[in-house]
Amino acid sequence: MHLSTEETLDLIEKKASQAQTEFWNAHIPGCAACSAHMQAWQEIRDRLHRHNLESAPAFVTHAANAIFEPRNEKSLREVIASVLFDSFSQPALAGARGSAAARQLLLSAEQFDVHLRMSTVGTQRRIAGQILSRGKDMDLTGAQLHLQSEGKRIETAVADQFGEFEFLEVADGPLDLVIELSDIKIRGTLNLG
């Protein structure tokens, strides 16, 4: 008779009855298989319960939770944003809206403007941006922004109280930026090739 995984975990977590604990404590020292089994599970438990691990930063957990928040059942009206300015397609104006090394884009959809700055730090491509309302003073805090590639969501950001957001690991190639507001979804195409 040898220890099962369930019995091993009960012993390690001190959930086994006193009779079981006494039996297995007498059996394990004389059984190489049970001893090895117990030691392997004890090592796994110790690694999972390390005290030197840190929690993820609050903004990361907030963004992760936002991905799984239940969606409002009403369908959102979707509009397509048009590109009003692209520093790569207008080289004479490069640097007019900031560093010439960073690509600047301005997207527009109905009463919203989306300002984007694409830069590379080391080998990582980043997008920092801000969504602004041209009309009424609209609170954009918590607006969810998603980068999609071929219809699949690859990264999510949440706008702060100023409508600012950032994507830290941006893939090459064509991407869609999808912005979900309370009553509208804005979609803009970004060609980052």
N, C-alpha and C positions, 0 to 999 in steps of 0.2 A: 504494500500500500504506500502510495506516494502523495505528496501535497498537490492539490489542484491549485490553479491560479486564484480562484475565489477564496480558498482557505488561506493561501499565502497572504493575500491582501487583508483578510480579516485579522490575521496575526500581526501584520505590520501596523495596521491602524488600530490595533487593540480592540477589535470588535468581536473577537472569538470568545466563546464561553470559557469559563475557568477550566472545565474538564478538557476541552479541546486544546487550550493553551498548554496545559500540563502534559497531555499526550504528545503533542508535536514538539514541545521543548525537550522531551525525553527521546523522541525518535530522530530528530534532525541531526544531532551530533554523530550518530552512527550510520547515517544514510547519505552517501556522497551526492546522489541525484537530488534529494530534497534540500540538502545544504546549498548546492549550486543554484537551484531554483529560487530559494529564499534570498540568497545573496544578490542574484540578478534583479529581482523585483525590488529589493531594498535600495539598490543603486538607482533604479529608475525613479522611485519615489523621492529619493534624496535630490536628484537632479531637477525634478519638477517643483520641489519646495525650497529652492534656493532663496535666500533672503537678500541677495545682492542685486536682484533684478529690479528694474525700475518700471513704473507704469508709463504708458505712452503719454505724450503731451495732450492736454485737454483739446487743442484744436484738431489733433489727429483723430481722437476718439469721437469728437463731434462730427467730423466729416464722414467717418466710417458709419456712425449711427444714422446719419442723414441718408445714406444710400438705402438703408433698409426701413426707413420710416414709411408708414402706410401712405399711399397716394390718395388724394382726394378723388372720389369716384366720378365727379363731374369731369367731362373732357375739356381740356384746355384748347383754346383757339391757338393755332400755330401760324406764325408769320415768318417769312424769310428775310433775313437781314441782308442789306446790300453793302458792298465795300465802297465807301466814299473816298478813302485815302489809303494807299499802300506805298510806303517809302521805297519798296523794291521795284515797283512798276513806275515810279516817278523819281528817278535818280537825281534829277536837278534839285529836288526838294529834300534830298537825304540830309538828315541832321537838323532840319527845320523844327522838328517836334521832339528833339532830344538827341542822344548819341547816334552818330551815323553807323556805329557798329551794331546797334539794335534795330530790328525791323519794327516799324510802327504801322499799325492798322487802325482804321476807324470804320466801324460797322454801324449801320443805322437801320432801325425798324420801328415804324410808327413813331411814338413819342420817346423812344429810347435810343441813346447813343452808347456804343461800347468801344472804349479805347483800349487797345492792346499793345503791349511792348514785348517782343520776342527777343530773347538774348540767350547766349550760350556761356555757361560757367563751367570751365574745364571741358568735360565731354557731355554735360547735361544741358539740355535745352529747356528753357523756362518761359512761361508766359505770365506776365503780370498785367492786370487790367482793372478797369473800373467801368461799371455800368451806371449811367446817369439818365434821369428822367428829364425831358425837355419841358414837359407840361407841368401839371400839378406837382406839388412837392410830395413825392412818393417815397415811403420808407422801403429801402431795398435790402435791409438787414435780413440775413438768413436766406436770401435768394440762392437757389442751387444752380450751379453751373457744371456742365458735364462736357468732357472731351470724348468724342466718339470716333471710332475708326471702323469703317465698313458696317455701321449700324450697331456696333458693340461699344458699350461704355468702358473707357479705359482709365479715366481719372475724374474725380469729383472735387469741387471746391465750393465753399460757402462764402457769400459776400458779407463783408463786415458792415458797420453802421454808415460807412462812407460809400458803400457799393464796390469796395475794392476786393480783389481776389487774386489768387496766384496758383498756378499749376507748376509743380517743381520737376516733374519728369515727363517731358513731352516727346512723343515719338515723331519720327520723320514721316513725310508723306501727307496725303490729304486727310484732313480731320474736319469734323463738324463740331462747332461750339453750340451747345444747347443750353439755353437759360430758361429756367422754370420760375415764373412769377405766380402770384396768386390767381390770375385769370388769363394769362397768356404764356405761350411758349415761343421763344425766339430761337431760330436756327440760322447759323451763319457758317459758311464753308471757308476753311483755312487751308491753303495749299502751301505746305511747309517744305516741299521737296527741295 
